[in-house]
Amino acid sequence: MKSFFYRTIKKFKNSGASPHLDPFRERRGENKNKTKRENPRVVAIVDEMLSEENPSGPKIKLACEREGLIVSKTTIYRIVKDLLYRWTKPWYTDVLTPAQKLKRKLFCGQLLRLSEQALLEKVGDWLFTDEKWWDLVGPSKSRWVKAGSKAETKIVNQVCCLLVRLYCSCFYLFVCML
């Protein structure tokens, strides 16, 4: 308590020399080195490495060591999170044609005009299924994507797979014909 009191009096006495600064601002630790997580050189190296092909924590760590900076993988992953990068798999979707968009809009309009009872009867006969994608050959296509939210991440990493769907449909028709 005594040191705080004397430090405050000293700040007030010295405030005349620099009137543009707040005399009661805490200056302890101003000249200390920043933590590795806030070091601009480390942050720049991590950001640069994430833009390259197949970045990983160990590769980024080696790049930092080449620059003479010792940084742990945990710190690297914290910097990655601070830079708003997310590890995500590709999101496969079809490209809708204008005709398909119009058809969906008309269908939704018909459903909205139905009464609650009629809507329940119509929808009750439908069967909905979810899709699952597996990586059959090779490593997954996951990558680091810079995005603020999970939804934004999906949109950035969206992959259109119309040809895969077309192939599966043709294969299904071929099997049914046998």
C-alpha positions as CSV (number, residue, x, y, z in Angstrom):
1,M,0.0,0.0,0.0
2,K,2.9,2.3,0.8
3,S,4.5,1.8,-2.6
4,F,1.3,2.6,-4.4
5,F,0.9,5.8,-2.4
6,Y,4.4,7.0,-3.1
7,R,4.2,6.0,-6.8
8,T,1.0,8.0,-7.2
9,I,2.6,11.1,-5.6
10,K,5.6,10.8,-7.8
11,K,3.4,10.5,-11.0
12,F,1.6,13.7,-10.0
13,K,4.8,15.6,-9.4
14,N,6.2,14.5,-12.8
15,S,3.0,15.1,-14.7
16,G,4.1,18.7,-15.5
17,A,6.9,17.4,-17.7
18,S,4.4,15.6,-20.0
19,P,1.0,17.3,-19.7
20,H,-0.3,15.5,-22.8
21,L,-0.1,12.1,-21.0
22,D,-2.4,10.9,-18.3
23,P,-0.4,11.3,-15.1
24,F,-2.1,8.4,-13.4
25,R,-1.6,5.9,-16.3
26,E,0.1,2.8,-15.1
27,R,3.5,2.6,-16.8
28,R,4.9,-0.5,-15.2
29,G,5.8,-3.0,-17.9
30,E,5.6,-0.7,-20.8
31,N,9.1,-1.5,-22.0
32,K,8.7,-5.2,-21.5
33,N,8.8,-7.5,-24.5
34,K,5.3,-8.5,-25.7
35,T,4.2,-12.1,-25.2
36,K,4.9,-14.4,-28.1
37,R,1.2,-14.4,-28.9
38,E,1.2,-10.6,-29.4
39,N,4.6,-10.4,-31.1
40,P,4.0,-9.0,-34.6
41,R,6.8,-11.0,-36.2
42,V,5.3,-14.3,-34.9
43,V,1.7,-13.3,-35.9
44,A,3.0,-12.3,-39.4
45,I,4.8,-15.6,-39.9
46,V,1.7,-17.6,-38.7
47,D,-0.6,-15.7,-41.0
48,E,1.8,-16.1,-43.9
49,M,2.2,-19.8,-43.4
50,L,-1.6,-20.4,-43.1
51,S,-2.0,-18.9,-46.6
52,E,0.4,-21.6,-48.1
53,E,-0.4,-25.1,-49.1
54,N,-1.0,-27.7,-46.3
55,P,0.0,-25.7,-43.3
56,S,0.4,-27.4,-39.9
57,G,1.4,-26.5,-36.4
58,P,4.8,-28.2,-36.7
59,K,5.5,-26.5,-40.1
60,I,4.7,-23.1,-38.6
61,K,6.9,-23.9,-35.6
62,L,9.8,-24.7,-37.9
63,A,9.3,-21.5,-39.8
64,C,9.4,-19.5,-36.6
65,E,12.5,-21.3,-35.4
66,R,14.2,-20.4,-38.8
67,E,13.5,-16.7,-37.9
68,G,15.0,-17.2,-34.4
69,L,11.7,-17.3,-32.6
70,I,10.9,-20.1,-30.2
71,V,7.2,-20.6,-30.1
72,S,5.2,-23.6,-28.9
73,K,2.5,-25.3,-31.0
74,T,-0.1,-24.4,-28.4
75,T,0.8,-20.7,-28.8
76,I,0.6,-21.1,-32.6
77,Y,-2.9,-22.5,-32.3
78,R,-3.9,-19.6,-30.1
79,I,-2.6,-17.2,-32.6
80,V,-4.5,-19.1,-35.3
81,K,-7.7,-18.7,-33.3
82,D,-6.9,-15.0,-32.7
83,L,-6.6,-14.5,-36.5
84,L,-10.1,-16.0,-36.9
85,Y,-8.9,-19.1,-38.8
86,R,-11.0,-22.3,-38.5
87,W,-10.2,-25.9,-39.5
88,T,-13.0,-27.1,-41.7
89,K,-13.9,-29.7,-44.3
90,P,-15.3,-28.7,-47.7
91,W,-19.1,-28.3,-47.8
92,Y,-20.5,-30.0,-50.9
93,T,-23.6,-28.5,-52.5
94,D,-25.3,-28.6,-55.8
95,V,-25.5,-25.5,-58.0
96,L,-29.2,-24.6,-58.5
97,T,-30.3,-23.5,-62.0
98,P,-32.7,-20.6,-62.3
99,A,-35.5,-23.1,-63.2
100,Q,-34.9,-25.1,-60.0
101,K,-35.0,-21.9,-57.9
102,L,-38.3,-20.9,-59.5
103,K,-39.7,-24.3,-59.0
104,R,-38.7,-24.3,-55.3
105,K,-40.2,-20.8,-54.8
106,L,-43.5,-21.9,-56.4
107,F,-43.6,-25.1,-54.3
108,C,-43.0,-23.1,-51.1
109,G,-45.7,-20.7,-52.0
110,Q,-48.2,-23.6,-52.5
111,L,-47.3,-24.9,-49.0
112,L,-47.7,-21.6,-47.4
113,R,-51.2,-21.2,-48.8
114,L,-52.4,-24.6,-47.3
115,S,-54.2,-24.7,-44.0
116,E,-52.4,-26.2,-41.1
117,Q,-54.3,-29.5,-41.3
118,A,-53.8,-29.8,-45.0
119,L,-50.1,-29.0,-44.6
120,L,-49.7,-31.6,-41.9
121,E,-51.4,-34.3,-44.1
122,K,-49.2,-33.4,-47.1
123,V,-45.9,-33.3,-45.2
124,G,-46.8,-36.4,-43.2
125,D,-46.3,-38.7,-46.2
126,W,-42.8,-37.4,-47.0
127,L,-39.5,-39.0,-46.0
128,F,-36.5,-36.9,-45.4
129,T,-32.9,-38.2,-45.3
130,D,-29.6,-36.7,-44.4
131,E,-26.5,-37.0,-46.5
132,K,-23.1,-38.1,-45.2
133,W,-19.8,-37.7,-47.1
134,W,-16.8,-39.9,-46.6
135,D,-13.3,-39.5,-47.8
136,L,-12.7,-42.8,-49.6
137,V,-9.3,-42.2,-51.1
138,G,-6.5,-40.1,-49.6
139,P,-6.5,-37.5,-46.9
140,S,-9.5,-35.3,-46.2
141,K,-9.6,-32.0,-48.0
142,S,-9.9,-30.0,-44.7
143,R,-8.1,-26.7,-44.6
144,W,-7.7,-23.5,-42.6
145,V,-10.3,-20.9,-43.6
146,K,-10.3,-17.4,-42.3
147,A,-13.9,-16.6,-41.3
148,G,-15.7,-14.9,-38.4
149,S,-18.3,-17.5,-37.8
150,K,-19.1,-21.2,-38.5
151,A,-21.7,-20.3,-41.1
152,E,-19.2,-18.0,-42.9
153,T,-16.7,-20.8,-42.8
154,K,-19.0,-23.2,-44.6
155,I,-19.8,-20.6,-47.3
156,V,-16.1,-19.9,-47.9
157,N,-15.2,-23.6,-48.1
158,Q,-18.2,-24.5,-50.3
159,V,-17.6,-27.0,-53.1
160,C,-20.1,-27.6,-55.8
161,C,-20.5,-31.3,-56.7
162,L,-23.0,-31.5,-59.5
163,L,-20.9,-34.0,-61.4
164,V,-20.7,-36.3,-58.4
165,R,-24.5,-36.3,-58.0
166,L,-24.9,-36.8,-61.8
167,Y,-22.6,-39.8,-61.7
168,C,-24.4,-41.3,-58.6
169,S,-27.8,-40.9,-60.4
170,C,-26.5,-42.6,-63.6
171,F,-25.0,-45.4,-61.5
172,Y,-28.3,-45.9,-59.7
173,L,-30.3,-46.0,-62.9
174,F,-27.8,-48.5,-64.4
175,V,-28.2,-50.8,-61.3
176,C,-32.0,-50.5,-61.4
177,M,-32.0,-51.6,-65.1
178,L,-30.2,-54.8,-64.3
